[in-house]
Amino acid sequence: MNRFVAYFVRFAVIFFGYAVGSLAASAFIHVIFFAWAGVQPQDAPWVATGSFVFSVPFVALFVAYFGFMPSALAILLAELLSRRDWLYYALAGGAVAAVFIGYLYREVDPDFAITDTNMMLSLVGAGMIGGIFYWLAAGQWAGSWKRRRPAGAPSAPGPSGS
């Protein structure tokens, strides 16, 4: 029963981290688009108050949806290998965004494809930000659910006596 609780708690932490990473990637996309739209710093509080409250969580749903499968593979690999460094998660987030961009190129609708280099780089940056925020929320403890032997326990059995 103890292992089940450890697995359940780790899964909940992973879910929380994925939500935090999706929200951070969405917020980064919004900040970049505000800059592209020409919003001036003095206008930012008025624009950000109304749109960020609704739009960031709404876009985070799409970020989470489109990035789920590649993110699940990256998170599973990190958990199995006990990767706890921020660079792995930043690069994995960028790779997830690159997979999403590649998926858009495969789509049948040519209007849905992203062809602007700045847009592609912004999405890869958003993926990296999402990966770093996942690391802050959950990735630092990757592989903590694994059984560990006590510090003083021998790593090999004693002499066989033969």
C-alpha contacts under 8 A as a table, 3 or more apart, distances in Angstrom:
res1	aa1	res2	aa2	distance
1	M	4	F	5.12
1	M	5	V	6.42
2	N	5	V	5.26
2	N	6	A	6.33
3	R	6	A	4.96
3	R	7	Y	6.14
3	R	145	W	7.99
4	F	7	Y	5.13
4	F	8	F	6.05
5	V	8	F	5.01
5	V	9	V	6.01
6	A	9	V	5.23
6	A	10	R	6.12
6	A	145	W	6.00
7	Y	10	R	5.11
7	Y	11	F	6.09
7	Y	145	W	6.33
8	F	11	F	5.08
8	F	12	A	6.22
9	V	12	A	5.05
9	V	13	V	6.21
10	R	13	V	5.02
10	R	14	I	6.15
10	R	145	W	6.79
11	F	14	I	5.01
11	F	15	F	6.14
12	A	15	F	5.04
12	A	16	F	6.13
13	V	16	F	5.02
13	V	17	G	6.04
13	V	137	A	7.68
13	V	138	A	5.83
14	I	17	G	5.01
14	I	18	Y	6.08
14	I	138	A	5.75
14	I	139	G	7.89
15	F	18	Y	5.10
15	F	19	A	6.29
16	F	19	A	5.15
16	F	20	V	6.23
16	F	137	A	7.30
16	F	138	A	7.47
17	G	20	V	5.01
17	G	21	G	6.03
17	G	133	F	7.46
17	G	134	Y	4.75
17	G	135	W	7.41
17	G	136	L	7.83
17	G	137	A	4.85
17	G	138	A	4.97
17	G	139	G	7.65
18	Y	21	G	5.05
18	Y	22	S	6.09
18	Y	64	A	7.71
18	Y	134	Y	5.93
19	A	22	S	5.13
19	A	23	L	6.18
19	A	64	A	7.50
20	V	23	L	5.15
20	V	24	A	6.14
20	V	130	G	7.64
20	V	133	F	6.46
20	V	134	Y	6.28
20	V	137	A	7.03
21	G	24	A	5.08
21	G	25	A	6.13
21	G	129	I	7.44
21	G	130	G	4.05
21	G	131	G	6.10
21	G	132	I	7.43
21	G	133	F	5.01
21	G	134	Y	4.70
22	S	25	A	5.17
22	S	26	S	6.11
22	S	60	A	5.17
22	S	61	L	7.53
22	S	63	V	5.91
22	S	64	A	5.60
22	S	130	G	5.88
23	L	26	S	5.05
23	L	27	A	6.11
23	L	56	V	6.66
23	L	57	P	6.26
23	L	60	A	5.13
23	L	130	G	7.58
24	A	27	A	5.05
24	A	28	F	6.17
24	A	126	A	7.80
24	A	129	I	6.57
24	A	130	G	5.41
24	A	133	F	6.63
25	A	28	F	5.08
25	A	29	I	6.25
25	A	60	A	7.34
25	A	63	V	7.49
25	A	126	A	4.62
25	A	127	G	6.06
25	A	128	M	7.93
25	A	129	I	5.81
25	A	130	G	4.64
26	S	29	I	5.10
26	S	30	H	6.26
26	S	56	V	5.56
26	S	57	P	7.41
26	S	59	V	5.89
26	S	60	A	5.13
26	S	63	V	6.87
26	S	126	A	7.28
27	A	30	H	5.02
27	A	31	V	6.21
27	A	52	F	7.81
27	A	56	V	5.69
28	F	31	V	5.14
28	F	32	I	6.21
28	F	126	A	5.73
28	F	129	I	7.39
29	I	32	I	5.19
29	I	33	F	6.15
29	I	122	S	7.15
29	I	123	L	7.23
29	I	126	A	6.21
30	H	33	F	5.09
30	H	34	F	6.07
30	H	52	F	7.90
30	H	56	V	7.15
31	V	34	F	5.12
31	V	35	A	6.36
32	I	35	A	5.18
32	I	36	W	6.31
32	I	122	S	7.36
33	F	36	W	4.90
33	F	37	A	6.00
34	F	37	A	5.05
34	F	38	G	6.44
34	F	39	V	5.62
35	A	38	G	5.30
35	A	39	V	5.91
35	A	40	Q	7.92
36	W	39	V	7.73
39	V	43	D	6.35
39	V	44	A	6.51
40	Q	43	D	5.28
40	Q	44	A	6.30
41	P	44	A	5.06
41	P	45	P	7.91
42	Q	45	P	7.12
43	D	46	W	5.75
43	D	47	V	6.29
44	A	47	V	5.11
44	A	48	A	5.60
45	P	48	A	5.20
45	P	49	T	5.88
46	W	49	T	5.52
46	W	50	G	6.92
47	V	50	G	5.98
47	V	51	S	6.27
48	A	51	S	5.38
48	A	52	F	5.18
48	A	53	V	7.81
49	T	52	F	5.80
49	T	53	V	6.40
50	G	53	V	5.90
50	G	54	F	7.18
51	S	54	F	5.66
51	S	55	S	5.44
51	S	56	V	7.62
52	F	55	S	5.17
52	F	56	V	5.21
52	F	57	P	7.99
53	V	56	V	6.44
53	V	57	P	7.36
54	F	57	P	6.12
54	F	58	F	6.33
55	S	58	F	4.97
55	S	59	V	5.96
56	V	59	V	5.33
56	V	60	A	5.99
57	P	60	A	4.84
57	P	61	L	6.51
58	F	61	L	5.43
58	F	62	F	7.22
59	V	62	F	5.22
59	V	63	V	6.27
60	A	63	V	4.82
60	A	64	A	5.96
61	L	64	A	5.15
61	L	65	Y	6.07
62	F	65	Y	4.91
62	F	66	F	6.05
63	V	66	F	5.50
63	V	67	G	5.94
64	A	67	G	5.28
64	A	68	F	5.68
65	Y	68	F	5.46
66	F	69	M	7.71
66	F	100	F	6.77
67	G	70	P	5.94
67	G	71	S	5.80
67	G	96	V	6.27
67	G	97	A	7.26
67	G	100	F	6.83
68	F	71	S	5.14
68	F	72	A	5.84
69	M	72	A	5.05
69	M	73	L	6.38
70	P	73	L	5.18
70	P	74	A	6.29
70	P	96	V	5.60
70	P	99	V	7.42
71	S	74	A	5.00
71	S	75	I	5.99
71	S	92	A	7.72
71	S	93	G	7.46
71	S	96	V	6.23
72	A	75	I	5.11
72	A	76	L	5.97
73	L	76	L	5.10
73	L	77	L	6.09
74	A	77	L	5.17
74	A	78	A	6.13
74	A	92	A	6.33
75	I	78	A	4.99
75	I	79	E	6.08
76	L	79	E	5.10
76	L	80	L	6.13
77	L	80	L	5.20
77	L	81	L	6.03
78	A	81	L	5.21
78	A	82	S	5.47
78	A	83	R	4.79
78	A	84	R	7.55
78	A	142	A	6.50
78	A	143	G	7.57
79	E	82	S	4.90
79	E	83	R	6.61
79	E	142	A	4.98
79	E	143	G	4.69
80	L	83	R	7.97
80	L	143	G	6.33
81	L	143	G	7.09
82	S	142	A	5.06
82	S	143	G	4.32
82	S	144	S	7.55
83	R	88	Y	7.23
83	R	139	G	7.70
83	R	142	A	6.08
83	R	143	G	7.42
84	R	88	Y	7.77
84	R	135	W	7.65
84	R	139	G	5.79
84	R	140	Q	4.87
84	R	141	W	6.45
84	R	142	A	5.74
85	D	88	Y	5.83
85	D	89	Y	7.16
85	D	135	W	7.81
85	D	139	G	7.79
85	D	140	Q	7.01
86	W	89	Y	5.31
86	W	90	A	6.20
86	W	132	I	6.09
86	W	135	W	5.99
86	W	139	G	7.80
86	W	140	Q	7.87
87	L	90	A	5.03
87	L	91	L	6.07
87	L	132	I	7.83
88	Y	91	L	5.29
88	Y	92	A	5.93
89	Y	92	A	4.90
89	Y	93	G	5.95
89	Y	128	M	7.42
89	Y	131	G	4.71
89	Y	132	I	5.85
89	Y	134	Y	7.39
89	Y	135	W	6.21
89	Y	139	G	7.59
90	A	93	G	5.15
90	A	94	G	6.33
90	A	127	G	7.45
90	A	128	M	4.39
90	A	129	I	6.73
90	A	130	G	7.57
90	A	131	G	4.69
90	A	132	I	5.21
91	L	94	G	5.02
91	L	95	A	6.13
91	L	128	M	6.27
91	L	131	G	7.50
92	A	95	A	4.93
92	A	96	V	6.12
92	A	127	G	7.99
92	A	128	M	7.31
92	A	131	G	6.66
93	G	96	V	5.03
93	G	97	A	6.31
93	G	124	V	7.53
93	G	126	A	7.93
93	G	127	G	4.28
93	G	128	M	4.54
93	G	129	I	7.34
93	G	130	G	6.25
93	G	131	G	4.53
93	G	132	I	7.82
94	G	97	A	5.10
94	G	98	A	6.20
94	G	124	V	4.77
94	G	125	G	6.57
94	G	126	A	7.61
94	G	127	G	4.72
94	G	128	M	4.76
94	G	131	G	7.69
95	A	98	A	4.89
95	A	99	V	6.17
95	A	124	V	7.47
95	A	127	G	7.59
96	V	99	V	5.09
96	V	100	F	6.32
96	V	127	G	6.60
97	A	100	F	4.98
97	A	101	I	6.26
97	A	123	L	6.05
97	A	124	V	5.07
97	A	126	A	7.67
97	A	127	G	5.24
98	A	101	I	5.02
98	A	102	G	6.13
98	A	123	L	7.97
98	A	124	V	6.29
99	V	102	G	4.98
99	V	103	Y	6.11
100	F	103	Y	4.95
100	F	104	L	6.35
101	I	104	L	5.08
101	I	105	Y	6.54
101	I	113	A	7.85
101	I	114	I	7.00
101	I	120	M	7.11
102	G	105	Y	5.15
102	G	106	R	6.57
103	Y	106	R	5.17
103	Y	107	E	6.54
104	L	107	E	5.23
104	L	112	F	6.63
104	L	113	A	5.02
104	L	114	I	6.88
105	Y	110	P	7.86
105	Y	113	A	5.35
105	Y	114	I	7.32
107	E	110	P	7.10
107	E	112	F	7.35
107	E	113	A	7.23
109	D	112	F	5.60
109	D	113	A	7.31
110	P	113	A	5.48
114	I	119	M	7.03
114	I	120	M	6.82
115	T	119	M	7.67
115	T	120	M	7.46
116	D	119	M	5.28
116	D	120	M	6.39
117	T	120	M	5.08
117	T	121	L	6.16
118	N	121	L	5.15
118	N	122	S	6.03
119	M	122	S	5.00
119	M	123	L	6.24
120	M	123	L	5.19
120	M	124	V	6.28
121	L	124	V	5.03
121	L	125	G	6.04
122	S	125	G	4.94
122	S	126	A	6.08
123	L	126	A	4.89
123	L	127	G	6.17
124	V	127	G	4.99
124	V	128	M	6.26
125	G	128	M	5.00
125	G	129	I	6.17
126	A	129	I	5.03
126	A	130	G	6.05
127	G	130	G	4.98
127	G	131	G	6.10
128	M	131	G	4.98
128	M	132	I	6.21
129	I	132	I	5.13
129	I	133	F	6.20
130	G	133	F	5.16
130	G	134	Y	6.07
131	G	134	Y	4.99
131	G	135	W	6.20
132	I	135	W	4.99
132	I	136	L	6.28
133	F	136	L	4.89
133	F	137	A	6.22
134	Y	137	A	5.14
134	Y	138	A	5.72
134	Y	139	G	6.04
135	W	138	A	5.33
135	W	139	G	3.82
135	W	140	Q	5.65
136	L	139	G	6.35
136	L	140	Q	6.49
137	A	140	Q	7.43
138	A	141	W	6.11
138	A	142	A	7.10
139	G	142	A	5.14
141	W	144	S	5.53
142	A	145	W	7.88
143	G	146	K	5.73
149	R	153	A	6.64
150	P	153	A	5.37
154	P	157	P	6.96
